[in-house]
Amino acid sequence: MAIDWSECPLIEKVPGKVSGAWVFKGTRMPVATVFENLEDGCPSKKSWSSSP
């Protein structure tokens, strides 16, 4: 199931920023990375603390 992130004001997709991946606005944290980390059992706080 794909999510249409274009309607979410906290998510953006900018060509040339993280290869055009959907990221949290104002960051370089890909949305997909957060979901992948949660699936792997990584707490969400750890995902954010390890991001650039």
MARBA-3410 file (N, C-alpha, C, O; in Angstrom, 1 decimal):
52
0.8,-1.2,0.0,0.0,0.0,0.0,0.9,1.2,0.0,1.7,1.4,0.9 ~ 0.7,2.1,-1.0,1.5,3.3,-1.1,0.7,4.5,-0.4,-0.5,4.6,-0.5 ~ 1.4,5.4,0.2,0.8,6.6,0.8,1.1,7.8,0.0,2.3,7.9,-0.5 ~ 0.1,8.6,-0.2,0.3,9.9,-1.0,0.8,10.9,0.0,0.0,11.6,0.6 ~ 2.1,11.1,0.1,2.7,12.1,1.0,2.5,13.5,0.6,2.8,14.4,1.3
2.1,13.8,-0.7,2.0,15.1,-1.2,1.0,16.0,-0.4,1.0,17.2,-0.5 ~ 0.0,15.4,0.3,-1.0,16.1,1.0,-0.6,16.4,2.5,-1.3,17.1,3.2 ~ 0.6,15.9,2.9,1.0,16.0,4.3,1.9,17.3,4.4,2.9,17.3,3.7 ~ 1.5,18.3,5.2,2.3,19.5,5.3,3.7,19.3,6.0,4.5,20.2,5.9 ~ 3.9,18.2,6.6,5.2,18.0,7.3,6.2,17.2,6.5,7.3,16.9,7.0
5.8,16.8,5.3,6.7,16.0,4.4,6.9,16.8,3.1,6.0,17.5,2.6 ~ 8.1,16.7,2.6,8.4,17.4,1.3,9.3,16.5,0.5,10.0,15.6,0.9 ~ 9.2,16.7,-0.8,10.1,16.0,-1.8,10.7,17.1,-2.7,10.0,17.8,-3.4 ~ 12.0,17.2,-2.6,12.8,18.3,-3.3,13.8,17.6,-4.2,14.7,16.9,-3.7 ~ 13.7,17.8,-5.5,14.7,17.2,-6.4,16.1,17.6,-5.9,16.4,18.8,-5.7
17.0,16.7,-5.9,18.4,17.0,-5.4,18.6,16.9,-3.9,19.8,16.9,-3.5 ~ 17.5,16.8,-3.2,17.7,16.6,-1.7,17.4,15.2,-1.4,16.3,14.7,-1.5 ~ 18.4,14.5,-0.9,18.3,13.0,-0.6,17.7,12.2,-1.8,16.9,11.4,-1.6 ~ 18.3,12.5,-2.9,17.9,11.9,-4.2,16.4,12.0,-4.5,15.9,11.1,-5.2 ~ 15.8,13.0,-4.0,14.4,13.2,-4.3,13.4,12.4,-3.5,12.2,12.3,-3.8
13.9,11.8,-2.4,13.1,11.0,-1.5,12.2,11.9,-0.7,12.5,13.1,-0.5 ~ 11.0,11.3,-0.2,10.2,12.1,0.7,10.9,12.2,2.0,11.3,11.2,2.6 ~ 11.0,13.4,2.5,11.7,13.7,3.8,10.8,14.5,4.7,9.9,15.1,4.2 ~ 11.1,14.5,6.0,10.4,15.4,6.9,10.9,16.8,6.6,12.1,17.1,6.5 ~ 9.9,17.7,6.5,10.2,19.1,6.1,11.3,19.7,7.0,11.2,19.6,8.2
12.2,20.4,6.3,13.3,21.0,7.0,14.4,20.1,7.5,15.4,20.5,8.2 ~ 14.4,18.8,7.1,15.4,17.8,7.5,15.9,17.1,6.2,15.4,17.3,5.1 ~ 16.8,16.2,6.5,17.3,15.3,5.4,16.9,13.8,5.8,17.5,12.9,5.3 ~ 15.9,13.7,6.7,15.5,12.4,7.2,14.4,11.8,6.3,13.3,12.3,6.4 ~ 14.7,10.8,5.6,13.7,10.2,4.7,12.6,9.5,5.6,12.9,8.9,6.6
11.4,9.7,5.1,10.2,9.1,5.8,10.4,7.6,5.8,10.1,6.9,6.8 ~ 10.9,7.0,4.7,11.0,5.6,4.6,12.0,5.0,5.6,11.8,3.9,6.2 ~ 13.0,5.8,6.0,14.0,5.3,7.0,13.3,5.2,8.3,13.6,4.2,9.0 ~ 12.5,6.1,8.7,11.8,6.0,10.0,10.9,4.7,10.0,11.0,3.9,11.0 ~ 10.2,4.4,9.0,9.4,3.2,8.9,10.2,1.9,8.9,9.9,1.0,9.6
11.3,2.0,8.2,12.2,0.8,8.2,12.8,0.5,9.5,12.9,-0.6,10.0 ~ 13.2,1.6,10.2,13.8,1.4,11.6,12.7,0.9,12.6,13.0,0.1,13.4 ~ 11.5,1.4,12.4,10.4,0.9,13.3,10.1,-0.6,13.1,9.9,-1.3,14.0 ~ 10.1,-1.0,11.8,9.9,-2.4,11.5,11.0,-3.2,12.0,10.8,-4.4,12.4 ~ 12.2,-2.7,12.1,13.4,-3.5,12.6,13.5,-3.4,14.2,14.4,-4.0,14.8
12.5,-2.7,14.8,12.5,-2.6,16.2,13.3,-1.5,16.8,13.4,-1.4,18.1 ~ 13.8,-0.6,16.0,14.5,0.5,16.5,13.6,1.6,17.0,12.7,2.0,16.3 ~ 13.8,2.1,18.3,12.9,3.2,18.8,13.0,4.4,17.9,14.0,4.7,17.4 ~ 11.9,5.1,17.8,11.8,6.3,16.9,12.8,7.4,17.4,13.4,8.1,16.6 ~ 13.0,7.5,18.7,14.0,8.5,19.2,15.4,8.3,18.7,16.1,9.2,18.4
15.7,7.0,18.6,17.1,6.6,18.1,17.2,7.0,16.6,18.3,7.4,16.2 ~ 16.1,6.8,15.8,16.2,7.2,14.4,16.5,8.7,14.3,17.3,9.0,13.4 ~ 15.8,9.5,15.1,16.1,11.0,14.9,17.4,11.4,15.5,18.1,12.3,14.9 ~ 17.9,10.7,16.5,19.2,11.1,17.1,20.4,10.7,16.2,21.4,11.3,16.3 ~ 20.2,9.8,15.3,21.3,9.4,14.4,21.2,10.0,13.1,22.0,9.7,12.2
20.2,10.9,12.9,20.1,11.6,11.6,21.0,12.8,11.5,21.3,13.5,12.5 ~ 21.4,13.2,10.3,22.3,14.4,10.1,21.5,15.7,10.3,22.1,16.7,10.2
END
